[in-house]
C-alpha cells in the first residue's frame, strides 16, 4: 500500500475544510478525522531527528 505524503495529507485536509462536508455526514466526518490523525502522525515522524537515536540513545 502506498502511504500519502505529508503534502498530500495537508491537501486533503484543505479540501475537506473548503467543502464543509465534514460536519454534515458521519462517514465523511470519520474520514476527515482519520486524515487529520494521519497528517499529525506523519508530521511528527518527519520532524524526528533519528541521528539522536544512534547508539541506543532513545527508544522508538
PLY file of the C-alpha trace (Angstrom):
ply
format ascii 1.0
element vertex 60
property float x
property float y
property float z
element edge 59
property int vertex1
property int vertex2
end_header
0.00 0.00 0.00
1.27 3.47 -0.83
1.16 5.95 2.02
0.19 9.52 1.32
2.88 12.15 1.68
2.67 14.98 4.18
1.78 17.37 1.36
-0.95 15.09 0.04
-2.49 14.75 3.51
-2.40 18.51 4.00
-4.09 18.95 0.63
-6.86 16.53 1.58
-7.43 18.40 4.84
-7.71 21.68 2.92
-10.22 20.14 0.51
-12.35 18.82 3.36
-12.26 22.18 5.11
-13.26 24.08 1.97
-16.03 21.63 1.15
-17.52 21.97 4.66
-18.85 18.44 4.39
-17.13 17.13 7.49
-19.88 18.39 9.80
-22.77 17.01 7.74
-22.09 13.33 7.17
-20.90 10.75 9.72
-18.77 8.81 7.22
-17.21 12.00 5.87
-16.52 13.23 9.40
-14.84 9.91 10.25
-12.69 10.07 7.11
-11.75 13.67 7.86
-10.69 12.73 11.40
-8.62 9.81 10.08
-6.88 12.07 7.57
-6.14 14.67 10.27
-4.71 11.94 12.52
-2.57 10.52 9.71
-1.33 14.05 8.95
-0.38 14.67 12.58
1.42 11.33 12.81
3.29 11.93 9.55
4.24 15.44 10.67
5.61 14.08 13.94
7.52 11.30 12.17
9.09 13.69 9.68
10.11 16.10 12.44
12.01 13.42 14.38
15.79 13.51 14.24
16.84 9.88 14.05
20.51 10.84 14.35
19.79 11.44 18.05
18.90 7.76 18.38
22.22 6.34 17.20
23.85 4.08 19.72
20.58 3.38 21.54
20.24 6.92 22.97
16.47 6.77 22.58
13.75 4.22 22.05
11.04 4.40 19.41
0 1
1 2
2 3
3 4
4 5
5 6
6 7
7 8
8 9
9 10
10 11
11 12
12 13
13 14
14 15
15 16
16 17
17 18
18 19
19 20
20 21
21 22
22 23
23 24
24 25
25 26
26 27
27 28
28 29
29 30
30 31
31 32
32 33
33 34
34 35
35 36
36 37
37 38
38 39
39 40
40 41
41 42
42 43
43 44
44 45
45 46
46 47
47 48
48 49
49 50
50 51
51 52
52 53
53 54
54 55
55 56
56 57
57 58
58 59
